Amino acid sequence: MKAVVITSPGGPEVLQVQEVEEPVIGDDQVLINIAATALNRADTIQRKGSYPPPKGASQYPGLECSGTVEMVGKRVRRWKVGDQVCALLAGGGYAEKVAVPAGQVLPVPEGVSLVDAASFPEVACTVWSTVFMMSKLSGGETCLVHGGSSGIGTFAIQIAKHVGVRVFVTAGNEDKLAFCKDLGADICINYKTEDFVARVKEETGGKGVDVILDNIGGPYFQRNLDSLNVGGRLFIVGFQGGAAAEVNLAPILAKRLTVQAAGLRTRSLENKADIVNEVEKNVWPAIAAGKVKPIVYKSFTLSEAAEAHKLMESSGHIGKILLIP
């Protein structure tokens, strides 16, 4: 089969399509003939050599996919050959086929095309596991999503509005903010021209928001603490701005704040299966009802993976970028 290989750590040019061995499935796995995969920031970090796959996972990038089941392992009961599915991966999406633990496979959501379904597993599992399962965001609360126009951001806006949350977002230009507004975001803040802390305080009567989903890390840490309400929860899912911060811890004590951080890739198979199960139960009905829609900015072929990475790193996109084998 063909796969995108990282020939050495470096820029987008190190991504090369090569002929490689097909994956061999285990007894609890399925083999998916891939229709599409979606890019994630983690792919660019892996390409640079800083985010290796977990032990036993595919060395090829790609953390989610959609496609058709081609083979099932001996102990797999739910899935059968020919099923149209999407899946959360630990790696291997930038290829024509991938082996996936059966517990990380989902049916294609009702009303969504097979190709567009590739845009959901990683963002849905990330947002649902962090903001809802761990930070307990619920209807009637307020949430600030940094990077509102990203894949995670566009999904978070939609699912949070669906459950009755007042959504604040930050983004870097007016076109992105307008897109977020159209998706349902209530308060849209241009982080290049506005102080998001001041705007959050202004819009909440000085209280702050209940939950923040942050992908920036160090540079935003203090400002995030200052933007939270009493009992607020900060969840960090990325360090795009860096991991280091000098911080005044007093707000954590004074406002009884919770600070958490997590990724998906290195979690146990059991934990991932639990998250996937919760996503199917809670998110898939919202997609079927048309309350959450796939936001796909552009599609590339596998041989154009380098161009896709350049687009992602330029931050010129809104929503998800797909690769089609």
N, C-alpha and C positions, 0 to 999 in steps of 0.2 A: 504494500500500500504506500501511498504518498503521505508524508508528514513534514511539518515545518521543524527544522532542527536548528538549535542555537549552536552555531559552529564554534563560537568562543564568546566570552563575555564582552559586551560592547554595545554599539549603537544599532539602530534598526537594520543596518546592512548585514549584520551577522545572522539574520534569519534566512535560511535557505531551504527550499523544498527538496527532499531527497526520498529515494526509495528505501523503505525500512521494513523490518519484519512485522507481520500482523500480530496484534496482541493475542495472547493465550488466556482464556478465561478460567477462573477458578469455579468451584462448585457453587459458590454463592454470588456469582457474577453474571452479567449479561454482556453480550457483544453488541454494540450499537454501530450501525452503518450511518455515519454522520451526515446530516443534511445541512447543518450550520453550527458554528461555535460563535461565542461573543468575546470581545476583548474585555479585559479588566486591568486596572492599574498594576495589579500584582504581576501580570505578564511582563510588563516593561521592567519591573524590578528583577524578575527572574532572568530576563535577557541580559541585564547588566551584571548578573552573577551574585546578587544579594538575597535571593529568595529561592533556595533550592527546594525541589519537591520532597515530600515526606518519603521515608524509607518504603520501598516497594511500589511507589507510584510511578506513572509514566514520566519520563524525562522531557517529553515534549510539552510546550506550554498549552494553556487552555483549561479553564476552570468550570466550564459549563458547555452543554451542547444540546442539540435536538437531533432526532433521527429515527431510524427504524430498527427494531430488534432483529438481529440476524442469527443469534444463537443464545441459548440459556444454559446455565450450569445445572448440575444434577439436583441441587437442593432448592432451586428457584421455583416457586409455585405461582406467584402472581402474574409474571410476564411470560409471553409466548412469542414465538417467531412471527414477525409481521406487525407487532404492536408499534404504534407511533408514540414516541416518548420524548421527554427531555430529561436532563440529568445534571446533578451537581458532581463535579469531578475534582480529584486532587491533582490532575494533570492529564494531558493527552488529547485535548480538544482540537488542537491545530493539526488534524489528521483526517484520514478518510474513515477510520474505524477506531473505537476505543472500548476497553473493557471497564465495566463499572460495577461496584457492589450493588446488588439488587435493591438494597434499602435506600439508595440515593437516586433512584429512578422515579420519575413522575409521569403521569399521563399528560399528553398535550392538552393544555386548558381548552375548554369548550369555547369556540368562536375565534380561536387563534390559529394562524397558519403554522405548519410544521417548521418552516424556517424561522418565523418570528418567535416561536416558542423558545428558541435558544437564548433569547434576551432575558428570560425570567429566573432560572434556577439560582444563580449566584446572588443577584440583588434581592430576590424574595427571601432566600434563606438568611442572608446577612441582616436585612432590615427586620425581619420577623423575629429572629433569634435574639438580636441585641435590643432593639427599641421596645418590643412587645413582650417577649418571653422573659428577658432579664431585667429590663428597666420598667416593665409593667405600665407602659403608656396606655391610657384608656380614654374613652370618650369624655369630652368636657375639659380635658387638659390642654396644655399648649406645648408645642414642640418646635425647636429651631433646628433646621437642617442646613448644614454648611455644604456648599457645592450643590445647590438645588437643581442645577441643570445637568448634573452627571447621571450616569446610569442608576446609581443608588439613590441619588436625589430625586429624580423624576418618579421612581417607583415609590419612595418614601412619602412624597407629597400625596400621591393618589391613595395609597392604602391608609395613611393617617386621616385624610379627609373622609374616607369611607367609614371609619370607625368614630367619626365625630370630634376630631381634634382640630384645634386652631393652629395653623401651620405658618411658621416664619421661615424664610429662606434667605441665604446669601448667595450672590453670584457676581461675576465680574463685569458684565455689561448689560445694557438695557434690553437687548434682544433676548438674552437668556432670562432676564427677570420677567419679561413679558410672556415668555413661554411658560415659566413657572406659574405665573398668574393665571394663564389659561388652563393649566392643569388643576388649579384650585387653591394655590398658595394664597394665604390671606395677607401677609405682610412680606414684601419683597425688598431686600436691602442690597444696595450696591456696595460691596466691601471696599471698593477702591475710592469711593467718594463719601462714604458715611461711616460713622462709628457704630458698629452693630450693637454694642453694649447700650449706648445711649438710646438708640431706636427701640430696642427691646424693652428697656425700662419705660420709655415714653408710651409704648403701645400696651403695656401691662399695668399701668398705674404705679410704676415703681417696684412691682413685685418680682418680675423676671419670669422666665418660662420654666415649665416642669421638667422637660427632657431636652437634651441637646445631642444630636448625632453629628460627630465631628470626624473629619478626615484630614485635618491639617496638623494637629498635634501640638508640639511645643509652643509655637508663636501665639496660638489661640488659648492656651491652657488657662492662664490667669483671667483673660477676658470671658472665657466660658464660665468659670466659677462665679465671676461678678454678674453674669447674665441669668443665673439660675434663681428660681423661687425657693422658699423654704421647703426642704424635703426634695429638692431637685436632683435629677440624675444626669450625669454626663457620661456618654458612651463614646469611646474613641475607637475608630475602625481603620485609621490610617495616619501616616506621619508625612504627608506631602510637604509640610513646611519644616520638618525636622522633628527629632524626638526629644531634644533637650529644652528645658525651661527653668527659669528662676521664678519661684512662686511664693506668694504669701498664702499660707494654709488657713489663715483665720476664717475665711468664708465657709470652708468645709465644716468647721466646728460650729460657727455661729448659725449657719442655715441647715445643719444636719444633711449635708450633701453626700451623694454617692458617686464615686468615680470608678468606672469600669472600662476595660478594653478587651477586645477579643478579635481573633481572625477565625475563619472557617477551615482553612486548608489542613491545619495540623490537629484538628479535633479527632477523637476516636470514631471508628465506624458506627458505634452504637449511638454516640451523641449526634452525628450527622443524620443517622436514620430517624432519630427522634425529631430533629428540626424539620427534615423533609416531610415527615408525617404531619407535624403541626402546620406546615405551610400548605399542604394539600387540603387539610381540614378547614383552615381559616382564610387563606388567600385565594385558592383556586375558585371558590364560589364567587368572590368579588370580581375576579377576571371574567368568569362565565356571565356575570350580570352586567358586564360592560363598565364597571366602576373603576377598574384598573386596566389600562391598555398598554400594549408593547410600544415603547418609544425607540424606534430604530432610525438612526441618523443616516448611515451609509453602509453598504455591503461591499466587500472586496473578495477576490479569490485567494486561495492559499498562497499562490505565487506572488500576491500583492501584500503579504503580511507586513513587509517593511513599511509600505506606504500607510497601512492601517495604523501601525505603531507611531509613525510620524504625526498622523492626525490626532491620535489620542494624546501624545505628549505636547501638542500645540494647544490643547484644550479648546480647539475650535469647534468641537462637536457638542450636540445636545442629546442626551440619552445614550443609547448603545451603538457600538460598531460591530458588525458581523463579518465573519469569514465564511465563505461558501466553498467546500471542497470541489 
